[in-house]
Amino acid sequence: MAITTEPAAPTTDPPQQPPAPATPDTPAKESPAAPANAAAKDGWQLNSPLVLTMVLLLVVLAQGPIRQALSAPVMQSWMTVFVAVVVQALPFLVLGVLLSAAIAVFVPPTFFARALPDNPVLAVPVAGMAGAILPGCECASVPVAGALVRRGVTPAAAIAFLLSAPAINPIVLTATAVAFPRNPEMVLARFAGSLLVACAMGWLWQRIGRTDWLRLPAHEPHEGETKGAAFWGSVRHDVMQAGGFLVLGAMSAATLKAVAPASWLRTAADNPVVAILALSILAVLLSICSEADAFVAASLTQFSLTAKLAFLVVGPMIDLKLFAMQAGTFGRGFALRFAPATFVLAIAGAVVTGAVLL
């Protein structure tokens, strides 16, 4: 018996065509998960919330050893000094940042150009004295000085303002008075010494400075933003930067008092030259904001008032962060010449002022 097979009847449905590839004119539709997939391919993106979460998780997991370490007498002494310095300095730092941001954003640079005398020699002390009435930390004084130079103010006057504003403004002097309640002469000594050095550096630039050493800033800070956005942007930037350096300075001061052998500190403090040089170098390395440095200096009880004055005069004029900011604003050639001269004159000014007033 033969079995035959008949061909199947053709169907009316057309065969399915493969999807056409996307062309430049007709881009393929991206799925909502495309950005997430792209981010996953690139790996984890570290950001501030993630870092904070990881740090808090590590603290929770290691709370037993942390409690045991903090119970040691050395760590209790360290925590006492650290918390005292931060709590005392933080209000002055925040107030100074708010005022400096307001001046940098809302006060036009042309105001300073109109207020200064045309005579460059007289413009230097006037610009230096302007720092006494215009609050601002060193982070804000660099862009303001750059704006002054860009607006036609003589560089000598801009340099005097750059050095005096962070050191002798009302917020800094008030913080110094609070930090040294038993030594009110420190306020006058800091004012006189810082103003003397600022004017001396301005006149020195007027005498030997060259225009090819100074690179003019190209644009305004926060250019293209609204006043409100520029203000809050400046506040956030300065608080994060100055707050970080405050914490670093408080940690260093606490470590110095709690860990360093007392004999070492006494040896350095008993030699006037070594004490002044040590605290001057420490001011450069710590890079503390000028609104907070008086509390760190006051915590170094082993050192003389003149050595502490050197710390307060040198710090707002030249430190690591200021060197980087000055190099970025005015050029590396300017910073390499300006920083050593400022450091030497600041120490000399502090020594002379301390010998007279302290």
C-alpha positions as CSV (number, residue, x, y, z in Angstrom):
1,M,0.0,0.0,0.0
2,A,1.6,3.2,-1.1
3,I,1.5,6.4,1.0
4,T,1.5,9.7,-0.8
5,T,2.0,13.1,0.6
6,E,0.5,16.2,-0.8
7,P,2.2,19.6,-0.5
8,A,0.7,21.9,2.1
9,A,-1.5,24.7,0.8
10,P,0.2,28.0,0.7
11,T,-0.8,30.5,3.5
12,T,-1.9,34.0,2.8
13,D,0.2,35.5,5.6
14,P,3.3,37.2,4.3
15,P,6.7,36.1,5.8
16,Q,8.0,38.1,8.7
17,Q,10.7,40.5,7.8
18,P,13.6,41.2,10.1
19,P,13.5,44.7,11.7
20,A,15.3,47.3,9.7
21,P,18.5,48.6,11.2
22,A,18.3,52.1,12.6
23,T,19.7,54.8,10.3
24,P,21.0,58.2,11.2
25,D,17.7,59.7,10.0
26,T,15.6,57.3,12.0
27,P,17.4,56.6,15.3
28,A,16.4,53.6,17.3
29,K,14.2,54.4,20.2
30,E,16.2,54.2,23.5
31,S,14.7,52.3,26.3
32,P,14.4,53.9,29.7
33,A,17.1,51.6,31.1
34,A,19.6,52.7,28.5
35,P,21.3,55.4,30.8
36,A,21.4,53.0,33.7
37,N,22.9,50.3,31.5
38,A,25.5,52.8,30.2
39,A,26.3,53.8,33.7
40,A,26.6,50.1,34.7
41,K,29.0,49.5,31.9
42,D,31.2,52.5,33.0
43,G,31.2,51.1,36.6
44,W,30.1,52.7,39.9
45,Q,30.1,56.5,40.0
46,L,31.4,57.7,43.3
47,N,29.7,60.8,44.7
48,S,29.3,62.5,48.0
49,P,26.1,60.7,49.2
50,L,27.7,57.3,48.4
51,V,30.9,58.1,50.1
52,L,29.1,59.4,53.2
53,T,26.9,56.2,53.3
54,M,30.0,54.0,53.0
55,V,31.8,55.9,55.8
56,L,28.7,55.7,58.1
57,L,28.4,52.0,57.4
58,L,32.0,51.5,58.3
59,V,31.6,53.5,61.5
60,V,28.6,51.4,62.5
61,L,30.4,48.1,61.8
62,A,33.5,49.2,63.7
63,Q,31.8,51.0,66.6
64,G,33.3,48.6,69.1
65,P,36.9,49.3,68.3
66,I,36.2,53.0,67.8
67,R,34.7,53.3,71.3
68,Q,37.6,51.4,72.8
69,A,40.1,53.7,71.0
70,L,38.2,56.9,72.0
71,S,38.2,55.9,75.7
72,A,42.0,56.2,75.8
73,P,43.2,59.3,77.7
74,V,45.2,60.5,74.7
75,M,42.1,60.3,72.4
76,Q,40.0,62.1,75.0
77,S,42.5,64.9,75.1
78,W,42.6,65.0,71.3
79,M,38.8,65.1,71.0
80,T,38.6,67.9,73.6
81,V,41.0,70.2,71.7
82,F,39.5,69.3,68.3
83,V,35.9,70.0,69.3
84,A,36.8,73.2,71.1
85,V,38.6,74.6,68.1
86,V,35.9,73.7,65.6
87,V,33.0,74.9,67.8
88,Q,34.6,78.2,68.5
89,A,35.7,78.9,65.0
90,L,32.8,77.7,62.9
91,P,30.4,80.6,63.5
92,F,33.1,83.1,62.5
93,L,33.9,81.1,59.4
94,V,30.3,80.9,58.2
95,L,29.7,84.6,58.8
96,G,32.9,85.5,57.0
97,V,32.0,83.3,54.1
98,L,28.5,84.9,53.8
99,L,29.9,88.4,53.9
100,S,32.8,87.7,51.5
101,A,30.4,86.1,49.0
102,A,28.1,89.1,49.2
103,I,30.9,91.5,48.5
104,A,32.3,89.4,45.6
105,V,28.9,89.1,43.9
106,F,27.0,92.3,44.7
107,V,29.8,94.9,44.9
108,P,30.9,95.9,41.4
109,P,34.7,95.9,40.9
110,T,34.4,99.5,39.5
111,F,33.6,100.6,43.0
112,F,37.2,99.8,44.2
113,A,38.7,101.5,41.1
114,R,36.8,104.7,41.8
115,A,37.6,104.7,45.5
116,L,41.4,104.4,45.1
117,P,43.7,107.4,44.5
118,D,45.3,107.8,41.1
119,N,48.8,108.0,42.7
120,P,50.1,104.4,42.9
121,V,52.1,105.1,46.0
122,L,49.1,106.5,47.9
123,A,46.8,103.8,46.4
124,V,48.7,101.0,48.2
125,P,47.9,102.1,51.9
126,V,44.4,103.1,50.9
127,A,43.8,99.6,49.4
128,G,45.4,98.0,52.4
129,M,43.1,99.9,54.8
130,A,40.1,98.9,52.6
131,G,40.7,95.4,53.9
132,A,39.8,96.6,57.4
133,I,36.2,97.5,56.4
134,L,35.5,94.7,53.8
135,P,35.1,91.3,55.4
136,G,36.5,88.4,53.3
137,C,38.6,85.3,53.6
138,E,41.7,84.6,51.6
139,C,39.6,82.4,49.3
140,A,37.5,85.4,48.3
141,S,40.3,88.0,48.2
142,V,42.2,86.3,45.3
143,P,39.3,86.7,42.8
144,V,38.5,90.2,44.0
145,A,42.1,91.2,43.5
146,G,42.0,89.7,40.1
147,A,38.9,91.7,39.2
148,L,40.7,94.9,40.5
149,V,43.6,94.3,38.2
150,R,41.3,93.5,35.3
151,R,39.4,96.8,35.9
152,G,42.6,98.8,35.6
153,V,43.6,99.2,39.3
154,T,47.4,99.3,39.7
155,P,48.8,95.8,40.7
156,A,50.5,97.2,43.7
157,A,47.2,98.4,45.2
158,A,45.5,95.0,44.3
159,I,48.4,93.2,46.1
160,A,47.9,95.3,49.2
161,F,44.2,94.5,49.2
162,L,44.9,90.8,48.5
163,L,47.1,90.5,51.6
164,S,45.3,92.8,54.0
165,A,41.6,91.9,53.5
166,P,41.9,88.3,54.9
167,A,44.0,89.4,57.9
168,I,42.5,92.7,59.3
169,N,38.8,92.6,58.4
170,P,36.3,93.0,61.3
171,I,35.4,89.3,61.4
172,V,39.0,88.2,61.8
173,L,39.8,90.8,64.4
174,T,36.7,89.9,66.4
175,A,37.6,86.2,66.2
176,T,41.1,87.1,67.4
177,A,39.7,89.0,70.4
178,V,37.5,86.0,71.3
179,A,40.4,83.6,71.0
180,F,42.8,85.7,73.1
181,P,40.5,87.2,75.8
182,R,43.5,87.7,78.2
183,N,45.7,89.2,75.6
184,P,43.8,92.0,73.9
185,E,47.1,93.4,72.5
186,M,47.1,90.5,70.0
187,V,44.2,92.2,68.1
188,L,46.2,95.4,67.7
189,A,49.4,93.5,66.9
190,R,47.7,91.4,64.2
191,F,46.2,94.5,62.7
192,A,49.4,96.5,62.6
193,G,51.7,93.6,61.5
194,S,49.4,92.5,58.7
195,L,48.8,96.0,57.4
196,L,52.5,96.7,57.5
197,V,53.4,93.6,55.5
198,A,50.6,94.3,53.0
199,C,51.8,97.8,52.3
200,A,55.4,96.7,52.2
201,M,54.6,94.1,49.5
202,G,52.6,96.6,47.5
203,W,55.4,99.1,47.5
204,L,57.9,96.4,46.7
205,W,55.9,95.4,43.7
206,Q,55.6,99.1,42.7
207,R,59.4,99.3,42.9
208,I,60.6,96.1,41.2
209,G,57.5,94.4,39.8
210,R,57.2,93.8,36.1
211,T,54.1,93.5,34.0
212,D,55.2,90.2,32.3
213,W,55.3,88.6,35.8
214,L,51.6,89.1,36.2
215,R,49.0,87.3,34.0
216,L,45.7,89.2,33.9
217,P,42.6,87.1,34.8
218,A,40.5,86.4,31.7
219,H,37.0,86.5,33.0
220,E,34.8,87.3,36.0
221,P,34.1,84.6,38.5
222,H,30.5,83.1,38.2
223,E,30.2,84.8,34.8
224,G,26.8,84.2,33.1
225,E,25.0,83.3,36.4
226,T,22.3,85.3,38.2
227,K,23.3,87.2,41.3
228,G,21.5,84.8,43.6
229,A,23.0,81.7,41.9
230,A,26.4,83.2,42.0
231,F,26.0,84.1,45.7
232,W,24.9,80.7,46.8
233,G,27.4,79.0,44.6
234,S,30.2,81.0,46.1
235,V,28.9,80.3,49.6
236,R,28.8,76.5,49.0
237,H,32.2,76.5,47.5
238,D,33.8,78.6,50.3
239,V,32.1,76.7,53.1
240,M,33.2,73.3,51.8
241,Q,36.7,74.5,51.1
242,A,37.3,76.6,54.2
243,G,35.4,74.1,56.4
244,G,37.6,71.3,55.2
245,F,40.8,73.3,56.0
246,L,39.3,74.2,59.4
247,V,38.8,70.5,60.2
248,L,42.3,69.7,59.0
249,G,43.8,72.5,61.1
250,A,41.8,71.5,64.2
251,M,43.0,67.9,63.8
252,S,46.6,69.0,63.4
253,A,46.5,71.2,66.5
254,A,44.8,68.5,68.5
255,T,47.4,65.9,67.3
256,L,50.2,68.3,68.1
257,K,49.0,68.8,71.7
258,A,48.0,65.2,72.4
259,V,50.7,63.2,70.6
260,A,53.8,65.3,70.4
261,P,56.1,64.9,73.4
262,A,55.9,67.8,75.8
263,S,59.7,68.0,75.8
264,W,59.8,68.6,72.0
265,L,57.2,71.4,72.2
266,R,59.1,73.0,75.2
267,T,62.4,72.8,73.3
268,A,60.9,74.5,70.2
269,A,59.0,77.0,72.3
270,D,61.9,78.0,74.5
271,N,64.0,79.0,71.4
272,P,62.4,82.2,70.1
273,V,63.8,81.8,66.5
274,V,62.8,78.1,66.3
275,A,59.4,78.9,67.7
276,I,58.7,81.6,65.2
277,L,59.9,79.6,62.2
278,A,58.1,76.5,63.3
279,L,54.7,78.2,63.6
280,S,55.2,80.1,60.4
281,I,55.9,76.9,58.5
282,L,52.9,75.3,60.3
283,A,50.7,78.1,59.1
284,V,51.7,77.5,55.5
285,L,51.1,73.8,55.8
286,L,47.8,73.9,57.6
287,S,46.2,76.4,55.3
288,I,43.5,77.4,57.8
289,C,40.9,80.0,56.9
290,S,41.7,83.4,58.5
291,E,38.3,83.5,60.3
292,A,39.4,80.4,62.3
293,D,43.2,80.4,62.6
294,A,43.2,82.5,65.8
295,F,41.6,79.6,67.7
296,V,44.2,77.2,66.5
297,A,47.0,79.6,67.5
298,A,45.5,80.1,70.9
299,S,45.4,76.4,71.5
300,L,49.2,76.2,71.1
301,T,49.8,77.3,74.7
302,Q,53.5,76.4,74.8
303,F,54.5,79.1,72.3
304,S,55.1,82.8,72.9
305,L,52.7,85.5,71.8
306,T,55.2,86.6,69.1
307,A,55.4,83.1,67.6
308,K,51.6,83.0,67.6
309,L,51.5,86.4,66.0
310,A,53.8,85.0,63.2
311,F,51.3,82.2,62.7
312,L,48.4,84.7,62.4
313,V,50.3,87.1,60.0
314,V,51.8,84.4,57.7
315,G,48.7,82.2,57.4
316,P,46.3,84.6,55.7
317,M,49.0,85.8,53.3
318,I,50.7,82.7,52.0
319,D,49.8,79.0,52.4
320,L,49.4,76.0,50.2
321,K,45.9,76.7,49.0
322,L,46.7,80.4,48.4
323,F,49.7,79.5,46.4
324,A,47.6,77.3,44.1
325,M,44.9,80.0,43.8
326,Q,47.4,82.7,43.0
327,A,49.1,80.6,40.5
328,G,45.8,79.9,38.8
329,T,44.6,83.5,38.8
330,F,47.8,85.4,38.1
331,G,50.1,82.8,36.7
332,R,52.8,80.5,38.1
333,G,55.6,83.0,37.5
334,F,53.8,85.5,39.7
335,A,53.2,82.9,42.5
336,L,56.8,81.6,42.5
337,R,58.1,85.2,43.0
338,F,55.3,86.4,45.3
339,A,55.1,83.5,47.8
340,P,58.8,83.5,49.1
341,A,58.9,87.3,49.3
342,T,55.6,87.4,51.2
343,F,56.7,84.6,53.6
344,V,59.9,86.5,54.5
345,L,58.3,89.9,54.9
346,A,55.4,88.4,56.9
347,I,57.8,86.8,59.4
348,A,59.8,90.1,59.6
349,G,56.7,92.1,60.1
350,A,55.4,89.8,62.9
351,V,58.8,90.0,64.7
352,V,59.0,93.8,64.5
353,T,55.3,94.2,65.6
354,G,55.6,91.7,68.4
355,A,58.8,93.4,69.7
356,V,56.9,96.7,69.9
357,L,53.4,95.7,71.0
358,L,53.9,92.4,72.8
